[in-house]
Amino acid sequence: MTVEEFRKKFPALYRELLERRMVLKISGVRSDGVFGEKEADYKTATVMDFLRRCDTDEQGRQVINYLFNRGEISEQTARSLLKQLEEKGIRSFGSRKEPGYYFKHGV
């Protein structure tokens, strides 16, 4: 479809796209979509929630190792998270969650 065809078929959308420069900020990357979606379904704190409270990569490593040693995450998940942490850093799991996050934003 050409731009002109798009403009004729969807004039309001075309104007909206031209008038408003929409910006989408991505504050985190989850390398495994299935794992990320499963994590998002939980109502209690998840591995990602704990990692998002960390300030440094070292704190993230400690959290991952702790959860693995307690049997709360599998070896494969721990390896995958550690690899992502090493390659992309702690903020690749999402923006930092400050204390009282759930009181301000809900569950």
Secondary structure as GFF3:
##gff-version 3
##sequence-region A 1 107
A	DSSP	alpha_helix	3	9	.	.	.	ID=ss1
A	DSSP	alpha_helix	11	19	.	.	.	ID=ss2
A	DSSP	alpha_helix	33	41	.	.	.	ID=ss3
A	DSSP	alpha_helix	47	52	.	.	.	ID=ss4
A	DSSP	alpha_helix	57	69	.	.	.	ID=ss5
A	DSSP	alpha_helix	75	88	.	.	.	ID=ss6
A	DSSP	three_ten_helix	90	93	.	.	.	ID=ss7
A	DSSP	alpha_helix	101	105	.	.	.	ID=ss8
###
